[in-house]
């Protein structure tokens, strides 16, 4: 069982395990990796957060592999995060990958990647159609598409909760995707989305700003942020991709991101 803001939950995990060895060794004792996982699962204790479990496995790996200088454990899983948009509440699916790296000297590094889905409305087509039809831009039709948005935060020591990254990403779209929508909520979501058109480049810029703001509010000053977006185009045979990598120091020197 894993602890979450909603209480203990069960998750299927895909684990990757790595230990760093010196050049004078031909390889690591693989059975010790399985023992480290078993120890973390079987040790009686209250449910903890996923990052606590990963860190426990990493420490167990270092204890069992006395020749290793570091241990890295990654977990992939699917999760659901509460989403609110213009008064519409629901859940959005989140694909997350958490990597914890513990060094022999006690230092830690975390890499948290979160992938979410949302809707974008094209501002260019909307502006053109509004001029042709003489409509208010927010009331003009446009083409819309699903976009896949991935945000990654790397930190030293501090851990950033998946929910915070996910909500920063969801708030970057024209509108987020929500698992369950009744007709009136569906209509309201579409109407609000057309008031909030974004290019795929805007989507990445917004996500950088939203994530950086949350990190800064939590007192995290040393972090690297990566954001990539893939717009699954509705009227083109190709998709559109955008990417940005920036440190928090760079962000606050050049806040235009």
C-alpha positions as CSV (number, residue, x, y, z in Angstrom):
1,X,0.0,0.0,0.0
2,X,1.2,3.5,-0.9
3,X,0.2,6.6,1.0
4,X,-1.5,9.4,-1.0
5,X,-3.4,12.6,-0.3
6,X,-6.6,10.5,-0.7
7,X,-5.4,7.8,1.7
8,X,-3.6,4.5,1.2
9,X,-3.9,3.1,-2.4
10,X,-2.6,0.1,-4.3
11,X,-0.5,0.7,-7.4
12,X,1.1,-1.5,-10.0
13,X,4.8,-0.4,-10.3
14,X,7.4,-1.0,-13.0
15,X,10.7,-0.7,-11.2
16,X,14.2,-0.1,-12.6
17,X,17.2,-0.6,-10.3
18,X,20.8,0.5,-10.8
19,X,23.9,0.4,-8.7
20,X,27.2,2.1,-9.5
21,X,30.3,-0.1,-9.4
22,X,34.0,0.6,-9.7
23,X,36.0,-0.3,-12.8
24,X,37.8,-3.1,-11.0
25,X,34.5,-5.2,-10.7
26,X,33.1,-7.3,-13.5
27,X,29.5,-6.9,-12.3
28,X,27.1,-6.6,-9.4
29,X,25.4,-9.4,-7.4
30,X,21.9,-9.3,-9.0
31,X,20.2,-11.4,-6.3
32,X,20.9,-8.6,-3.8
33,X,18.6,-6.3,-5.9
34,X,15.7,-8.6,-5.4
35,X,16.5,-8.9,-1.7
36,X,16.4,-5.2,-1.4
37,X,13.0,-4.9,-3.0
38,X,11.7,-7.8,-0.8
39,X,13.0,-6.1,2.3
40,X,11.2,-2.9,1.5
41,X,7.9,-4.6,0.8
42,X,8.0,-7.1,3.7
43,X,9.2,-4.8,6.5
44,X,6.1,-4.1,8.7
45,X,5.3,-0.4,8.7
46,X,2.6,2.1,7.9
47,X,2.0,2.9,4.3
48,X,4.4,5.6,3.1
49,X,4.6,7.8,0.0
50,X,6.1,6.2,-3.1
51,X,9.3,8.3,-2.8
52,X,9.8,6.9,0.7
53,X,9.6,3.4,-0.6
54,X,12.1,4.1,-3.4
55,X,14.5,5.7,-1.0
56,X,14.2,2.7,1.3
57,X,15.1,0.4,-1.6
58,X,18.0,2.6,-2.5
59,X,19.5,2.5,1.0
60,X,19.0,-1.2,1.1
61,X,20.9,-1.6,-2.1
62,X,23.8,0.4,-0.8
63,X,23.8,-1.7,2.4
64,X,23.8,-4.9,0.4
65,X,26.3,-3.8,-2.3
66,X,29.1,-2.5,-0.2
67,X,31.2,-1.9,-3.3
68,X,28.6,0.5,-4.9
69,X,29.0,4.2,-4.8
70,X,25.4,5.0,-5.6
71,X,22.0,3.4,-6.0
72,X,19.2,4.5,-8.3
73,X,15.6,3.3,-8.2
74,X,12.9,4.4,-10.7
75,X,9.2,3.6,-10.6
76,X,6.6,4.1,-13.4
77,X,2.9,4.0,-12.6
78,X,-0.5,5.6,-13.5
79,X,-2.2,7.8,-11.0
80,X,-5.3,10.1,-10.8
81,X,-5.2,13.7,-9.7
82,X,-8.2,15.9,-8.7
83,X,-8.7,18.6,-11.3
84,X,-10.8,21.8,-11.1
85,X,-11.4,24.1,-14.1
86,X,-13.9,27.0,-14.1
87,X,-15.9,25.3,-11.3
88,X,-15.8,21.9,-13.0
89,X,-14.4,19.2,-10.8
90,X,-13.2,15.8,-11.8
91,X,-10.2,13.6,-12.1
92,X,-7.4,13.5,-14.7
93,X,-5.2,10.5,-15.4
94,X,-1.5,11.1,-14.8
95,X,1.5,9.0,-15.9
96,X,4.3,9.4,-13.5
97,X,7.9,8.3,-13.3
98,X,9.9,8.9,-10.1
99,X,13.6,8.3,-9.9
100,X,15.5,8.5,-6.6
101,X,19.3,8.4,-6.5
102,X,21.2,8.0,-3.2
103,X,25.0,8.3,-3.0
104,X,27.3,6.7,-0.5
105,X,28.0,10.2,1.0
106,X,24.3,10.6,1.9
107,X,23.4,13.0,-0.9
108,X,20.2,12.5,-2.8
109,X,18.8,13.5,-6.2
110,X,15.2,13.2,-7.3
111,X,13.7,13.3,-10.8
112,X,10.0,13.5,-11.1
113,X,8.3,13.3,-14.5
114,X,4.5,13.8,-14.9
115,X,2.6,13.3,-18.2
116,X,-1.0,14.7,-18.6
117,X,-3.5,15.2,-21.4
118,X,-5.4,18.3,-22.2
119,X,-7.1,20.4,-24.9
120,X,-5.7,23.2,-26.9
121,X,-7.5,25.7,-29.2
122,X,-5.6,27.3,-32.1
123,X,-5.5,31.1,-31.7
124,X,-4.4,31.7,-35.3
125,X,-7.4,30.0,-36.9
126,X,-9.7,31.5,-34.3
127,X,-8.5,35.1,-35.1
128,X,-8.8,34.5,-38.9
129,X,-12.4,33.1,-38.6
130,X,-13.4,35.9,-36.3
131,X,-12.3,38.5,-38.8
132,X,-14.0,36.7,-41.7
133,X,-17.3,36.3,-39.9
134,X,-17.2,39.5,-37.8
135,X,-17.3,37.6,-34.5
136,X,-15.9,38.2,-31.1
137,X,-12.7,36.1,-31.1
138,X,-13.7,34.1,-28.1
139,X,-17.0,33.2,-29.8
140,X,-15.4,32.2,-33.2
141,X,-14.8,28.6,-34.1
142,X,-11.3,27.1,-34.4
143,X,-9.7,23.8,-34.6
144,X,-8.9,22.1,-31.3
145,X,-6.8,19.1,-30.5
146,X,-5.6,16.9,-27.7
147,X,-2.1,17.6,-26.4
148,X,0.3,15.5,-24.4
149,X,2.2,17.6,-21.9
150,X,5.2,16.2,-19.9
151,X,6.9,18.1,-17.1
152,X,10.0,17.0,-15.3
153,X,11.6,18.4,-12.2
154,X,15.1,17.5,-11.0
155,X,16.2,18.5,-7.5
156,X,18.9,17.8,-5.0
157,X,17.5,16.5,-1.7
158,X,14.1,18.1,-1.8
159,X,11.2,16.1,-3.3
160,X,8.3,17.7,-5.3
161,X,4.9,16.1,-5.0
162,X,3.5,14.7,-8.2
163,X,0.1,16.4,-7.6
164,X,1.7,19.8,-7.6
165,X,3.4,19.2,-10.9
166,X,0.3,17.7,-12.4
167,X,-1.9,20.6,-11.4
168,X,0.7,23.1,-12.8
169,X,0.5,21.2,-16.1
170,X,-3.3,20.9,-16.2
171,X,-3.7,24.7,-15.7
172,X,-1.5,25.3,-18.7
173,X,-3.9,24.0,-21.4
174,X,-6.8,25.8,-23.0
175,X,-8.7,23.3,-20.9
176,X,-7.7,20.1,-19.1
177,X,-9.1,16.7,-19.9
178,X,-11.4,15.3,-17.2
179,X,-12.4,11.7,-16.9
180,X,-16.1,12.2,-16.2
181,X,-18.1,15.0,-17.8
182,X,-21.8,15.5,-17.8
183,X,-23.4,17.4,-20.7
184,X,-23.5,20.8,-19.1
185,X,-20.0,20.5,-17.7
186,X,-18.8,19.4,-21.1
187,X,-20.4,22.4,-22.8
188,X,-18.9,24.8,-20.2
189,X,-15.5,23.3,-20.5
190,X,-15.5,23.8,-24.3
191,X,-16.8,27.4,-24.0
192,X,-14.1,28.3,-21.5
193,X,-11.4,26.6,-23.6
194,X,-12.3,28.8,-26.6
195,X,-11.7,31.8,-24.4
196,X,-8.2,30.5,-23.7
197,X,-6.5,29.6,-27.0
198,X,-2.8,28.5,-27.0
199,X,-0.1,27.5,-29.4
200,X,1.9,24.5,-28.5
201,X,4.8,26.9,-27.7
202,X,2.5,28.8,-25.3
203,X,1.6,25.6,-23.6
204,X,5.3,24.9,-22.8
205,X,5.9,28.5,-21.7
206,X,2.9,28.4,-19.4
207,X,3.9,25.1,-17.9
208,X,7.4,26.4,-17.1
209,X,6.0,29.4,-15.4
210,X,3.4,27.4,-13.4
211,X,5.9,24.8,-12.3
212,X,8.6,27.4,-11.4
213,X,6.0,29.4,-9.3
214,X,5.0,26.3,-7.3
215,X,8.7,25.4,-6.6
216,X,9.5,28.9,-5.5
217,X,6.5,29.0,-3.3
218,X,7.7,25.9,-1.6
219,X,11.1,27.4,-1.0
220,X,12.9,25.2,-3.6
221,X,15.6,27.3,-5.2
222,X,17.8,24.7,-6.9
223,X,16.0,22.7,-9.6
224,X,16.0,21.9,-13.3
225,X,12.7,22.0,-15.2
226,X,12.0,20.3,-18.5
227,X,8.7,20.6,-20.3
228,X,7.7,19.0,-23.6
229,X,4.4,19.1,-25.5
230,X,3.1,17.1,-28.4
231,X,0.0,18.5,-30.1
232,X,-2.0,15.8,-31.9
233,X,-3.2,18.0,-34.7
234,X,-6.8,17.7,-35.9
235,X,-6.6,19.4,-39.3
236,X,-3.0,18.6,-40.2
237,X,-1.4,15.2,-41.0
238,X,1.5,16.0,-38.8
239,X,1.8,16.8,-35.1
240,X,3.5,19.8,-33.5
241,X,6.2,19.5,-30.8
242,X,7.8,22.0,-28.4
243,X,10.4,21.6,-25.7
244,X,12.1,23.8,-23.1
245,X,14.7,23.1,-20.4
246,X,15.6,25.7,-17.8
247,X,17.0,26.0,-14.3
248,X,15.2,28.0,-11.6
249,X,18.2,30.4,-11.6
250,X,17.9,31.0,-15.3
251,X,14.1,31.4,-15.0
252,X,14.3,34.2,-12.5
253,X,17.0,36.0,-14.4
254,X,15.0,35.7,-17.6
255,X,11.4,35.3,-16.5
256,X,10.0,35.3,-20.0
257,X,11.0,31.6,-20.1
